[in-house]
Amino acid sequence: MQRSELLAELKQLEAMEFDVVEEAINLAQEVDLTMFASMSVRAAAVVVATRGLQKRLGDRNLVSLMRSRSTYRPVPAHA
């Protein structure tokens, strides 16, 4: 995987309403990509996005990778 692919995938996640913070972008620019050799680019991007949010939030719990201001509305479950 190339670094440019990882960064492009993070942009894709952001376009899909994932919260990709600056810390994730910074991590993607400096991380050793061999750590993700067995993963798809998408999986690596999700890991990097998660670690970026964890870095930003510190000890606070990470509930979701989705933006809190998201326009996503789940389909109601049929009973």
Buried (B, 14 or more C-beta within 10 A) or exposed (E): BEEEEBBEBBEBBBEEEBBBBEBBBEBBEEBEEEEBEEEEBEEBBBBBBBBBBBBBEEEEEEEEBEBEEEEEEEEEEEE
